[in-house]
Amino acid sequence: MTSIKLVKGANSASPAERLASLLDTADPKLSVQALSLLDFAHLALALGPESSSELLILASQKQFKTLLDIDAWDRDRVNLKRVHKWIDAMSQADNMGMAKGFLSLDPELAGFILLKEIKLYVEGEDQDPGEGHVLHPTPDPRVFVEIMLDGEEHERVLKMLDEIYSLNPAAAVRTLLSIRAALPSELEEQALQWRCARMEDLGFPPMEEALDVYAKPGSDHVAHYDPVEGSDLSYLPGFYADRLSPDELISRALDGMDGRQSTAITQQLVSLFNRILTADRIKLSDQRSTLKKIATALDTITLGLEVLGARDGETASRILLDQGVKEVFRFGYRQGAELAERARRLKRIGLLGGTEPGELHESPVPQVMSALLSSRPKFSRRLDEPAVTGIRPFKTLYDVERTKQILDQAEAAALLVHRVIGFSGKAIRSMAEETGKAPSLANAFRTAFVRRAIGFETFDLEILEVSQVNEFRKACISMESGRPEMNQKTAAWMESSLDSLKMPLPEELQEHVSRLAGKWITDLLEELGSIPNNMELDPRYIGLLFVA
C-alpha cells in the first residue's frame, strides 16, 4: 500500500480478520477506539449487525453514533429498523448491551424512538387508560408505560426498558419524562440537526455545498491548503486507501511530498471523496457504490493531472500542491462534462436516439451517447480495445479524444441530414409511427438522394417504393468499369449536389460531412450494383438501405 503513513488500519485483510486482529491485542477496547470514526463505521458495516457485536460493545459513544449517522438515516428520516438492528447486536456480547446502545443515542433520537413505541402515563396527572391497556412500571413509582407494539417487538421493547432501568434508572426516568410534551416530528428534526453537524465534522457538507465539486475549474480556486493538525481526515481511511495502487500517479505524487504537504493533500482527498458521495446521494452504508465512486474520483483526478501536464510523480506533486485536489478533479471532470453538453445538444436535434452514423454494421454512437448522458458522464467501453459492453470513467485524454471523434461523426451525420435535407426529429417520430421503426440517418440520406436522382426536384424524405429503387438502379448505375458506379450524367449531378451541401462548418466537421455523404452513396452503389438488373428487389432488402 502506497503512502502507508497516511493510512490508519488499512490492509487487505477481510473484515473478520481485521476484527480478530483488534480483539487479539493487549487492550482490545483501546485498539477499537483508536480506529477513525469512518474506519470503525465501515468495518461494522462490512461485518454486518449479526457479526459485529464484539466490535460494537468496545466502541466509543462517538463511534457508535457515527455508525448510526451513516446507516440509520434515509436522507432526513430515521430508519428505526436499522437503529434497532445495531442496538440488538450489542446485546449478543453484553447482557446490558441494548441499554448501553440506547443510552449512547442523542437524547432527541432516543426520545423519538420511545414516542414511536410507548405511551407514557403519570399517576395523578394523566387519565387512567382503563381496561384492556397493560401498563408497565418504571423506576419512578408514579410513571408507567404502555408498549404500543405486539409480539416479538413488544418483548424487545420491554427487555430494553428493563435493561435501561437496571443500568441507569435516573437516566431512564429523565428520558421518559422528557418526551411527555414532545412531538415526534420535532425530535426527529432535532436529531437530524445533530446528525448533520457530525457529518459535516467528518467532511460531509450539505448538498448545496457538496455540488460545487462539479463546478467549472476556477469557480472558487484556493491553492496552498494548510493541513488541519489532529484532524480525523489527516490520513486516508482504509476503505478509501484500498482504492489506491502504488503505480497510480496520485500515489507517486503523495510519496514525493514531505509530511506536512502529504497531510494537506490527504485531507483534501478525503474531503473531496466525501463531497462527491454527498453530491451523488451515495448512501455510505452501500459500500459497493461508495468504493466504486471513490475509484471514479481517483480516475478523474488522474485525468485532471494529465490535462494540467503531469508527466510523473514530481510534476503531479507540484500540480496538486499548486492547484489543490478539488481543482484538479474539476479539470478532469470537465473533459467528460463538455462532451456531455455536446451530446445533449445533439440529442435535442432529435436525430441520434438509437440510430447509427452511416455504416451498415452496428455503430458505437448510441452507446457513446448513453454513456455521456448518464447521471455523470462516462466513457463507453464500446470504444475500448477490444470493445466490450458497459461504461467506465474517463481515465485518459485518449479516452476523451476517442469519444470526441465519435461525436464529430455523429454531429456531421446530423448536420447532413437535418440541415440539408430538413429531416427533423419530428419527422423521425412520424416515420417511426408509420413504419414501426425509427430510420437511421444513413437510410434517410440515401432515400432522399435516390428520390432526387430519379427526378424529384428537391432533397426530401418519403418512403421509397420498390419500383423507384429499380428505376434508380437502371437509370443511374453503370457497370462499365466492372464495378458499380454512377453513370456520367448522374456522377456530374452528384458532384454539383454535394458541392451544394457544403456548409459554413469547422474544417474537421466539413471533412466528416463530405466523407459521410460519399460513404453513404458508395454503400448504396455497392449494394445495389451487386444485384443483376433483371432481378427484382425484395422489399425486405430495401429496408436495409432506405426508409421503406
Rosetta blueprint (number, residue, H / E / L):
1 M L
2 T L
3 S L
4 I H
5 K H
6 L H
7 V E
8 K E
9 G L
10 A L
11 N L
12 S L
13 A L
14 S L
15 P H
16 A H
17 E H
18 R H
19 L H
20 A H
21 S H
22 L H
23 L H
24 D L
25 T L
26 A L
27 D L
28 P H
29 K H
30 L H
31 S H
32 V H
33 Q H
34 A L
35 L L
36 S L
37 L H
38 L H
39 D H
40 F H
41 A H
42 H H
43 L H
44 A H
45 L H
46 A H
47 L H
48 G L
49 P H
50 E H
51 S H
52 S L
53 S H
54 E H
55 L H
56 L H
57 I H
58 L L
59 A L
60 S L
61 Q H
62 K H
63 Q H
64 F H
65 K H
66 T H
67 L H
68 L H
69 D H
70 I H
71 D H
72 A L
73 W E
74 D E
75 R L
76 D L
77 R E
78 V E
79 N L
80 L H
81 K H
82 R H
83 V H
84 H H
85 K H
86 W H
87 I H
88 D H
89 A H
90 M H
91 S L
92 Q L
93 A L
94 D L
95 N L
96 M L
97 G H
98 M H
99 A H
100 K H
101 G H
102 F H
103 L H
104 S L
105 L L
106 D L
107 P H
108 E H
109 L H
110 A H
111 G H
112 F H
113 I H
114 L H
115 L H
116 K H
117 E H
118 I E
119 K E
120 L E
121 Y E
122 V E
123 E L
124 G L
125 E L
126 D L
127 Q L
128 D L
129 P L
130 G L
131 E L
132 G L
133 H L
134 V L
135 L L
136 H E
137 P E
138 T L
139 P L
140 D L
141 P L
142 R L
143 V E
144 F E
145 V E
146 E E
147 I E
148 M L
149 L L
150 D L
151 G H
152 E H
153 E H
154 H H
155 E H
156 R H
157 V H
158 L H
159 K H
160 M H
161 L H
162 D H
163 E H
164 I H
165 Y H
166 S H
167 L H
168 N L
169 P H
170 A H
171 A H
172 A H
173 V H
174 R H
175 T H
176 L H
177 L H
178 S H
179 I L
180 R L
181 A L
182 A L
183 L L
184 P H
185 S H
186 E H
187 L H
188 E H
189 E H
190 Q H
191 A H
192 L H
193 Q H
194 W H
195 R H
196 C H
197 A H
198 R H
199 M H
200 E H
201 D H
202 L L
203 G L
204 F L
205 P L
206 P L
207 M H
208 E H
209 E H
210 A H
211 L H
212 D H
213 V H
214 Y H
215 A L
216 K L
217 P L
218 G L
219 S L
220 D L
221 H L
222 V L
223 A L
224 H L
225 Y L
226 D L
227 P L
228 V L
229 E L
230 G L
231 S L
232 D L
233 L L
234 S L
235 Y L
236 L E
237 P E
238 G H
239 F H
240 Y H
241 A H
242 D L
243 R L
244 L L
245 S L
246 P L
247 D L
248 E L
249 L H
250 I H
251 S H
252 R H
253 A H
254 L H
255 D H
256 G L
257 M L
258 D L
259 G H
260 R H
261 Q H
262 S H
263 T H
264 A H
265 I H
266 T H
267 Q H
268 Q H
269 L H
270 V H
271 S H
272 L H
273 F H
274 N H
275 R H
276 I H
277 L H
278 T H
279 A H
280 D L
281 R L
282 I L
283 K L
284 L L
285 S L
286 D L
287 Q H
288 R H
289 S H
290 T H
291 L H
292 K H
293 K H
294 I H
295 A H
296 T H
297 A H
298 L H
299 D H
300 T H
301 I H
302 T H
303 L H
304 G H
305 L H
306 E H
307 V H
308 L L
309 G L
310 A L
311 R L
312 D L
313 G H
314 E H
315 T H
316 A H
317 S H
318 R H
319 I H
320 L H
321 L H
322 D H
323 Q H
324 G L
325 V H
326 K H
327 E H
328 V H
329 F H
330 R H
331 F H
332 G H
333 Y H
334 R H
335 Q H
336 G H
337 A H
338 E H
339 L H
340 A H
341 E H
342 R H
343 A H
344 R H
345 R H
346 L H
347 K H
348 R H
349 I H
350 G L
351 L L
352 L L
353 G L
354 G L
355 T L
356 E L
357 P L
358 G L
359 E L
360 L L
361 H L
362 E L
363 S L
364 P L
365 V H
366 P H
367 Q H
368 V H
369 M H
370 S H
371 A H
372 L H
373 L L
374 S L
375 S L
376 R L
377 P L
378 K L
379 F E
380 S E
381 R H
382 R H
383 L H
384 D L
385 E L
386 P L
387 A L
388 V L
389 T L
390 G L
391 I E
392 R E
393 P L
394 F L
395 K L
396 T L
397 L H
398 Y H
399 D H
400 V H
401 E H
402 R H
403 T H
404 K H
405 Q H
406 I H
407 L H
408 D H
409 Q H
410 A H
411 E H
412 A H
413 A H
414 A H
415 L H
416 L H
417 V H
418 H H
419 R H
420 V H
421 I H
422 G L
423 F L
424 S L
425 G H
426 K H
427 A H
428 I H
429 R H
430 S H
431 M H
432 A H
433 E H
434 E H
435 T H
436 G L
437 K L
438 A L
439 P L
440 S L
441 L H
442 A H
443 N H
444 A H
445 F H
446 R H
447 T H
448 A H
449 F H
450 V H
451 R H
452 R H
453 A H
454 I L
455 G L
456 F L
457 E L
458 T L
459 F L
460 D L
461 L L
462 E L
463 I L
464 L L
465 E L
466 V H
467 S H
468 Q H
469 V H
470 N H
471 E H
472 F H
473 R H
474 K H
475 A H
476 C H
477 I E
478 S E
479 M L
480 E L
481 S L
482 G L
483 R L
484 P L
485 E E
486 M E
487 N L
488 Q H
489 K H
490 T H
491 A H
492 A H
493 W H
494 M H
495 E H
496 S H
497 S H
498 L H
499 D H
500 S H
501 L L
502 K L
503 M L
504 P L
505 L L
506 P L
507 E H
508 E H
509 L H
510 Q H
511 E H
512 H H
513 V H
514 S H
515 R H
516 L H
517 A H
518 G H
519 K H
520 W H
521 I H
522 T H
523 D H
524 L H
525 L H
526 E H
527 E H
528 L H
529 G H
530 S L
531 I L
532 P L
533 N L
534 N L
535 M L
536 E L
537 L L
538 D L
539 P H
540 R H
541 Y H
542 I H
543 G L
544 L L
545 L L
546 F L
547 V L
548 A L
